[in-house]
Amino acid sequence: MDALSPLFLVLLVGGFYFLAVRPQKARLKAVRDAQAALAPGQQVMTTAGLYGTVTAVDAEDVRIEVAPGVELRFARGAVARLVPDPDDTAPEVADPAVEVDPSPVTPG
């Protein structure tokens, strides 16, 4: 039984690494890459949940327009993620040739 104890400990540490540490590193890398690639015109969300459009980017600061004529200055690290443009992710339109049965479904 003593021979299995070190093996169990190694498996426990390895499992923790693959379930907790590795995904967190990937998320952190994605956020840093997004912050490094900031450019005017991009839609972003800050860590506080504020949505806006990037108007200017400096080495340390980002200016974000949150309403027409309202521009705020944030630290570059305050940008949590890029928000996809709603025009790029248009919802799919149902095929009009496919008929849908309007009758309600009753449990049997």
Backbone as ProteinMPNN parsed JSONL, in Angstrom:
{"seq_chain_A": "MDALSPLFLVLLVGGFYFLAVRPQKARLKAVRDAQAALAPGQQVMTTAGLYGTVTAVDAEDVRIEVAPGVELRFARGAVARLVPDPDDTAPEVADPAVEVDPSPVTPG", "coords_chain_A": {"N_chain_A": [[0.819, -1.186, 0.0], [2.093, 1.171, 0.555], [3.536, 1.756, -1.709], [1.699, 2.715, -3.497], [0.915, 5.19, -2.562], [2.727, 7.422, -3.259], [2.277, 7.381, -6.018], [-0.457, 7.932, -6.188], [-0.422, 10.549, -5.197], [1.06, 11.86, -7.19], [-0.668, 11.511, -9.38], [-2.855, 12.985, -8.43], [-1.809, 15.607, -8.256], [-1.157, 15.963, -10.964], [-3.72, 15.761, -12.135], [-4.953, 18.008, -10.99], [-3.412, 19.996, -12.187], [-4.095, 19.692, -14.935], [-6.846, 20.154, -14.848], [-7.262, 22.616, -13.6], [-5.053, 24.557, -13.567], [-3.917, 24.642, -16.19], [-6.15, 25.307, -17.995], [-6.712, 27.868, -16.94], [-4.38, 29.289, -17.52], [-4.571, 29.312, -20.306], [-6.886, 30.901, -20.67], [-5.956, 33.318, -19.584], [-3.889, 33.912, -21.37], [-5.392, 34.32, -23.695], [-6.823, 36.648, -22.998], [-4.728, 38.475, -22.661], [-3.683, 38.492, -25.262], [-5.855, 39.602, -26.633], [-5.905, 42.149, -25.445], [-3.485, 43.136, -26.334], [-3.957, 43.364, -29.019], [-5.7, 45.443, -29.406], [-7.555, 47.895, -31.195], [-8.643, 50.971, -32.689], [-12.175, 51.304, -33.127], [-13.027, 48.785, -32.436], [-15.363, 46.767, -30.637], [-15.659, 46.448, -27.171], [-15.624, 44.911, -23.871], [-15.285, 45.928, -20.567], [-13.572, 44.991, -17.491], [-15.311, 45.74, -15.526], [-17.736, 45.437, -16.692], [-18.612, 47.274, -18.534], [-19.66, 48.281, -21.69], [-18.371, 49.316, -24.847], [-16.906, 51.289, -27.533], [-13.677, 51.201, -28.849], [-11.729, 54.069, -29.162], [-9.212, 55.199, -29.158], [-5.844, 54.082, -28.699], [-3.219, 53.808, -26.465], [0.117, 53.201, -25.139], [-0.315, 52.425, -22.477], [-2.943, 53.119, -21.922], [-6.442, 53.045, -22.835], [-8.912, 54.514, -24.771], [-12.345, 54.653, -24.556], [-15.431, 54.869, -26.115], [-18.506, 55.229, -24.711], [-21.019, 56.199, -25.081], [-22.604, 58.34, -27.488], [-20.372, 60.926, -27.906], [-19.379, 60.619, -25.327], [-16.547, 59.775, -23.822], [-14.331, 57.592, -22.236], [-11.414, 57.001, -20.252], [-9.424, 54.195, -19.839], [-7.303, 51.834, -18.177], [-5.24, 49.671, -20.064], [-5.308, 47.041, -19.212], [-7.84, 46.82, -18.153], [-9.604, 45.992, -20.035], [-11.659, 43.384, -20.651], [-12.633, 41.612, -22.623], [-13.061, 41.177, -26.186], [-15.88, 42.18, -28.02], [-17.954, 40.527, -30.24], [-18.891, 41.776, -33.457], [-22.237, 42.595, -34.071], [-23.19, 42.452, -36.689], [-21.547, 40.613, -37.917], [-22.286, 38.198, -36.846], [-24.863, 37.322, -37.754], [-28.159, 36.16, -37.188], [-29.399, 32.932, -38.154], [-31.71, 32.543, -40.781], [-34.844, 31.056, -40.955], [-35.728, 28.497, -43.255], [-38.026, 29.351, -45.677], [-39.37, 27.51, -47.229], [-39.794, 25.263, -45.76], [-42.361, 23.764, -44.056], [-44.085, 24.394, -41.018], [-45.794, 22.671, -38.535], [-48.531, 24.082, -37.082], [-50.161, 23.118, -35.065], [-50.789, 22.446, -31.628], [-48.711, 20.477, -29.489], [-49.729, 17.677, -27.779], [-49.383, 15.983, -24.709], [-49.092, 12.456, -24.558]], "CA_chain_A": [[0.0, 0.0, 0.0], [2.974, 2.333, 0.588], [4.011, 2.042, -3.061], [0.644, 3.419, -4.218], [0.746, 6.549, -2.035], [3.363, 8.427, -4.115], [1.617, 7.367, -7.318], [-1.714, 8.653, -6.004], [-0.092, 11.971, -5.049], [1.452, 12.345, -8.515], [-1.894, 11.58, -10.176], [-3.664, 14.072, -7.898], [-1.198, 16.864, -8.696], [-1.327, 16.019, -12.421], [-5.123, 16.057, -12.404], [-5.183, 19.406, -10.636], [-2.773, 20.821, -13.215], [-4.85, 19.65, -16.189], [-8.213, 20.631, -14.67], [-7.354, 23.975, -13.06], [-3.961, 25.464, -13.918], [-3.746, 24.756, -17.637], [-7.202, 26.137, -18.604], [-6.581, 29.252, -16.491], [-3.296, 29.883, -18.31], [-5.085, 29.546, -21.658], [-7.771, 32.066, -20.613], [-5.123, 34.498, -19.355], [-3.196, 34.196, -22.625], [-6.378, 34.875, -24.625], [-7.11, 38.031, -22.59], [-3.539, 39.29, -22.977], [-3.61, 38.645, -26.72], [-6.895, 40.549, -27.015], [-5.479, 43.474, -25.007], [-2.371, 43.566, -27.182], [-4.45, 43.59, -30.386], [-6.745, 46.474, -29.424], [-7.462, 48.895, -32.259], [-9.839, 51.811, -32.756], [-13.319, 50.756, -33.838], [-13.43, 47.491, -31.888], [-16.298, 46.735, -29.524], [-15.03, 45.759, -26.055], [-16.247, 44.929, -22.561], [-14.274, 46.087, -19.526], [-13.718, 44.086, -16.356], [-16.458, 46.205, -14.746], [-18.951, 45.138, -17.437], [-18.984, 48.419, -19.361], [-19.479, 48.041, -23.113], [-18.101, 50.513, -25.616], [-16.099, 51.199, -28.748], [-12.336, 51.76, -28.685], [-11.492, 55.216, -30.042], [-7.768, 55.443, -29.223], [-5.051, 53.144, -27.912], [-1.856, 54.215, -26.132], [0.894, 52.106, -24.579], [-0.89, 51.985, -21.213], [-4.337, 53.512, -21.805], [-7.386, 52.833, -23.924], [-10.071, 55.417, -24.692], [-13.531, 53.91, -24.971], [-16.64, 55.67, -26.235], [-19.613, 54.446, -24.167], [-22.229, 56.82, -25.628], [-22.163, 59.375, -28.428], [-19.744, 62.079, -27.277], [-18.892, 60.298, -23.98], [-15.352, 58.961, -23.972], [-13.691, 57.322, -20.953], [-10.05, 56.48, -20.349], [-9.215, 53.013, -19.024], [-6.033, 51.127, -18.308], [-5.358, 48.611, -21.07], [-5.642, 45.806, -18.503], [-9.252, 46.807, -17.762], [-10.397, 45.399, -21.112], [-11.818, 41.964, -20.352], [-12.771, 40.817, -23.847], [-13.578, 41.822, -27.384], [-17.27, 41.811, -28.271], [-18.121, 40.356, -31.683], [-19.774, 42.711, -34.136], [-23.513, 41.92, -34.324], [-23.373, 42.232, -38.125], [-20.782, 39.425, -38.305], [-22.939, 37.003, -36.337], [-26.292, 37.446, -38.058], [-28.867, 34.899, -36.918], [-29.83, 32.196, -39.334], [-33.116, 32.716, -41.122], [-35.463, 29.764, -41.249], [-36.044, 28.266, -44.659], [-39.476, 29.525, -45.843], [-39.947, 26.376, -47.936], [-40.105, 24.223, -44.789], [-43.599, 24.078, -43.357], [-44.119, 24.038, -39.604], [-47.135, 22.324, -38.107], [-48.891, 25.002, -36.014], [-51.006, 22.502, -34.049], [-50.052, 22.23, -30.383], [-48.349, 19.096, -29.168], [-50.356, 17.27, -26.518], [-48.725, 14.793, -24.161], [-49.905, 11.253, -24.762]], "C_chain_A": [[0.865, 1.253, 0.0], [3.467, 2.702, -0.799], [2.963, 2.833, -3.85], [0.468, 4.862, -3.754], [1.445, 7.6, -2.89], [2.708, 8.506, -5.502], [0.298, 8.135, -7.248], [-1.457, 10.159, -5.906], [0.284, 12.586, -6.407], [0.218, 12.481, -9.414], [-2.793, 12.725, -9.715], [-3.126, 15.427, -8.351], [-1.355, 17.027, -10.21], [-2.761, 16.35, -12.81], [-5.463, 17.499, -12.091], [-4.601, 20.328, -11.695], [-3.628, 20.869, -14.475], [-6.269, 20.176, -16.05], [-8.304, 22.08, -14.215], [-6.291, 24.92, -13.625], [-3.884, 25.688, -15.426], [-4.869, 25.569, -18.303], [-7.109, 27.608, -18.186], [-5.469, 29.968, -17.264], [-3.764, 30.197, -19.724], [-6.006, 30.756, -21.684], [-6.97, 33.35, -20.44], [-4.378, 34.889, -20.628], [-4.159, 34.815, -23.636], [-6.701, 36.329, -24.286], [-5.934, 38.932, -22.928], [-3.392, 39.51, -24.475], [-4.649, 39.657, -27.206], [-6.502, 41.969, -26.622], [-4.349, 44.013, -25.872], [-2.846, 43.938, -28.583], [-5.536, 44.66, -30.463], [-6.482, 47.503, -30.515], [-8.737, 49.734, -32.251], [-10.937, 51.163, -33.602], [-13.802, 49.429, -33.293], [-14.407, 47.674, -30.739], [-15.657, 45.916, -28.405], [-15.939, 45.78, -24.828], [-15.135, 45.034, -21.535], [-14.515, 45.077, -18.417], [-14.875, 44.49, -15.463], [-17.782, 45.952, -15.464], [-19.437, 46.272, -18.311], [-18.668, 48.106, -20.822], [-19.221, 49.36, -23.828], [-17.246, 50.217, -26.826], [-14.766, 51.875, -28.503], [-12.17, 52.905, -29.675], [-10.014, 55.522, -30.187], [-7.065, 54.465, -28.296], [-3.665, 53.724, -27.724], [-1.124, 53.0, -25.579], [0.244, 51.549, -23.312], [-2.387, 52.213, -21.112], [-5.137, 53.159, -23.049], [-8.52, 53.82, -23.72], [-11.248, 54.696, -25.318], [-14.724, 54.851, -24.986], [-17.819, 54.797, -25.792], [-20.975, 54.97, -24.617], [-21.751, 57.894, -26.601], [-21.637, 60.606, -27.678], [-19.217, 61.83, -25.876], [-17.745, 59.302, -24.117], [-14.676, 58.814, -22.61], [-12.307, 56.739, -21.185], [-9.899, 55.337, -19.359], [-7.78, 52.536, -19.175], [-6.248, 49.985, -19.299], [-5.77, 47.289, -20.424], [-7.091, 45.721, -18.072], [-10.147, 46.232, -18.851], [-10.445, 43.894, -20.878], [-11.893, 41.112, -21.616], [-13.253, 41.687, -24.988], [-14.995, 41.304, -27.615], [-17.433, 41.662, -29.774], [-19.129, 41.347, -32.236], [-21.089, 42.005, -34.436], [-23.777, 41.664, -35.803], [-22.662, 40.977, -38.597], [-21.488, 38.142, -37.893], [-24.444, 37.124, -36.522], [-26.979, 36.117, -37.788], [-29.308, 34.24, -38.211], [-31.323, 32.396, -39.535], [-33.673, 31.352, -41.484], [-35.813, 29.683, -42.728], [-37.554, 28.39, -44.862], [-40.136, 28.355, -46.556], [-40.349, 25.26, -46.979], [-41.353, 24.639, -44.031], [-43.52, 23.592, -41.922], [-45.558, 23.774, -39.225], [-47.536, 23.189, -36.923], [-49.727, 24.374, -34.903], [-50.188, 22.226, -32.792], [-49.79, 20.746, -30.146], [-48.984, 18.767, -27.825], [-49.662, 16.02, -26.015], [-49.65, 13.599, -24.245], [-49.868, 10.374, -23.65]], "O_chain_A": [[0.436, 2.295, -0.496], [3.787, 3.865, -1.042], [3.318, 3.552, -4.784], [-0.081, 5.678, -4.495], [0.816, 8.602, -3.229], [2.604, 9.587, -6.081], [-0.022, 8.903, -8.155], [-2.206, 10.953, -6.477], [-0.131, 13.7, -6.725], [0.084, 13.471, -10.133], [-3.432, 13.37, -10.545], [-3.89, 16.293, -8.777], [-1.657, 18.123, -10.682], [-2.986, 17.142, -13.726], [-6.186, 18.146, -12.849], [-5.22, 21.327, -12.063], [-3.866, 21.944, -15.028], [-6.853, 20.61, -17.043], [-9.335, 22.718, -14.426], [-6.634, 25.994, -14.117], [-3.793, 26.831, -15.875], [-4.57, 26.45, -19.109], [-7.397, 28.497, -18.987], [-5.619, 31.137, -17.62], [-3.399, 31.23, -20.283], [-5.933, 31.562, -22.611], [-7.269, 34.36, -21.077], [-4.251, 36.076, -20.929], [-3.784, 35.737, -24.36], [-6.837, 37.157, -25.187], [-6.127, 40.04, -23.43], [-3.017, 40.599, -24.909], [-4.363, 40.472, -28.083], [-6.74, 42.904, -27.387], [-4.269, 45.217, -26.114], [-2.206, 44.742, -29.261], [-6.221, 44.771, -31.48], [-5.347, 47.927, -30.732], [-9.795, 49.251, -31.849], [-10.672, 50.561, -34.643], [-14.891, 48.983, -33.653], [-14.293, 48.621, -29.96], [-15.165, 44.814, -28.65], [-16.891, 46.556, -24.754], [-14.144, 44.309, -21.62], [-15.537, 44.39, -18.401], [-15.379, 43.66, -14.706], [-18.844, 46.225, -14.905], [-20.572, 46.236, -18.788], [-17.549, 47.714, -21.152], [-19.78, 50.394, -23.463], [-16.906, 49.069, -27.112], [-14.721, 52.999, -28.003], [-12.429, 52.751, -30.868], [-9.59, 56.047, -31.216], [-7.597, 54.068, -27.259], [-3.002, 54.092, -28.694], [-1.672, 51.898, -25.551], [0.249, 50.337, -23.094], [-3.049, 51.569, -20.298], [-4.6, 52.999, -24.145], [-9.037, 53.95, -22.61], [-11.175, 54.198, -26.442], [-15.0, 55.543, -24.005], [-18.105, 53.767, -26.403], [-21.973, 54.253, -24.539], [-20.594, 58.311, -26.534], [-22.366, 61.241, -26.916], [-18.653, 62.744, -25.274], [-17.947, 58.143, -24.479], [-14.473, 59.805, -21.908], [-12.06, 56.07, -22.188], [-10.207, 55.488, -18.177], [-7.128, 52.806, -20.183], [-7.331, 49.404, -19.354], [-6.501, 46.505, -21.028], [-7.542, 44.652, -17.66], [-11.333, 46.006, -18.615], [-9.419, 43.214, -20.901], [-11.302, 40.034, -21.685], [-13.779, 42.782, -24.786], [-15.266, 40.119, -27.424], [-17.084, 42.578, -30.52], [-20.097, 41.711, -31.567], [-21.072, 40.913, -35.004], [-24.521, 40.743, -36.14], [-23.098, 40.336, -39.553], [-21.305, 37.105, -38.529], [-25.205, 37.038, -35.559], [-26.442, 35.061, -38.121], [-29.555, 34.901, -39.219], [-32.097, 32.415, -38.578], [-33.054, 30.589, -42.225], [-36.149, 30.685, -43.359], [-38.306, 27.61, -44.277], [-41.358, 28.219, -46.494], [-41.155, 24.401, -47.336], [-41.407, 25.717, -43.44], [-42.968, 22.529, -41.638], [-46.446, 24.561, -39.554], [-46.947, 23.056, -35.851], [-49.982, 25.027, -33.891], [-49.03, 21.819, -32.878], [-50.567, 19.886, -30.56], [-48.798, 19.493, -26.849], [-49.381, 15.103, -26.786], [-50.855, 13.721, -24.027], [-50.503, 9.32, -23.675]]}, "name": "protein", "num_of_chains": 1, "seq": "MDALSPLFLVLLVGGFYFLAVRPQKARLKAVRDAQAALAPGQQVMTTAGLYGTVTAVDAEDVRIEVAPGVELRFARGAVARLVPDPDDTAPEVADPAVEVDPSPVTPG"}
